[in-house]
Amino acid sequence: MVQMKRFEYDYEKDANVKITDYCEYYEEIDLEKYIIKDKHDDETKYKLFSVLVHKGTGAGSGHYYAFIRPSMGNWFKFNDDVVTLAEPEEVFDENFGGMFTEARLSKNKDIESWESPRMSSAYMLVYIRADMTGKYLRPLTHEDIPRSLINEIEATKRAEEERKRKNEDFVKIYLTSFDLLKDINTPGLTFYRMGNNDKDFDVRFFKKTKHRRLKIYVRKNYKVSDLMEFISQQTNIP
């Protein structure tokens, strides 16, 4: 594991600052010149397995994400809960740090350009010895996965299936109290009501909700009469 010195204490600013200096790293390195070999340790080549990236301009803020090669083949970007396939340029060139050129077209239609520090830079590198990749990157078996993680995944799948089932079989309806609607003044939008005054509307059930609005799910195949009966049951309004 190689940790890049990307942060340091600035005595003048009295704060930690980010170091954006340019620093290349490689997909494969050979440490033969730097280690003492013995008869049990002849391999000196290492392959890059993952790159931890810090994106931001300061030491106290920003965002972290990682590039990983699970089987030493394609690179993947792990950004919170989003995993996407990554190109080699994203893993290497875009995270060496240093400066890059920005440009824009001025009001006089002249091209203005200037140098800015790159926001994204590698912070930590993980290498695996070339002859050990098969040991550490072996195929994952079911026994390798913690039971707690399996339970969480299964619960997430059940919740997703339930959500899909609701979307397929049900429609979401919002019932809004008239005292809220009458305050809305939108051109071209008309609210119809039965009766001549607000007292014709029983809004007792809306008091249970924070925004005077009630959300209910009804089946898509409901007839109007079924819908009215269902709403009556949910709101206790005959």
C-alpha angles and dihedrals in degrees: 000000000000120000115201117218098239098147133052141162115263109209093196094052092035089223143092112267134190121252110221098180117144114261126166125209130188140229091232130022133186117214097184092120093051107045136063109237127210132186092271096049113050100140115094102164121101131190125214112250105171143001124207112208131199116205116194144070101253141049095236098051143031137082135284127214135156142225114214136180103206094185098020088257123089121017120238129197114225107199108170105295094343119093120187137169111262133208119229090247089062091053098045122014097037093053103045090097121218126108134316133194121251122192140183140175112254126218088262088055091249120138112245119194136180141168122255132178116254113254093209121065137156113261104175134018127199118201127185123206108255096237092049100055091095091054099047098033098047118144113286115247129201090250090060093063116088114242091234090059092048090052091050092049092048091049090050091051092050091050091049092049090050091050091050091047090053091049091050099043104025139051124210117236128187119207112202127194117246093232086065095045095049089062091059115096107186120157112240093016118110127187117205123207137180116239134018102274143034092257089077088073118079105206099169094118092054091064087075091065127071097228098035089253131117124204119206136171119224131178116264092229093058117127118224090257091051090049093051091049092049092050090048090054093048095048101033088232113134 
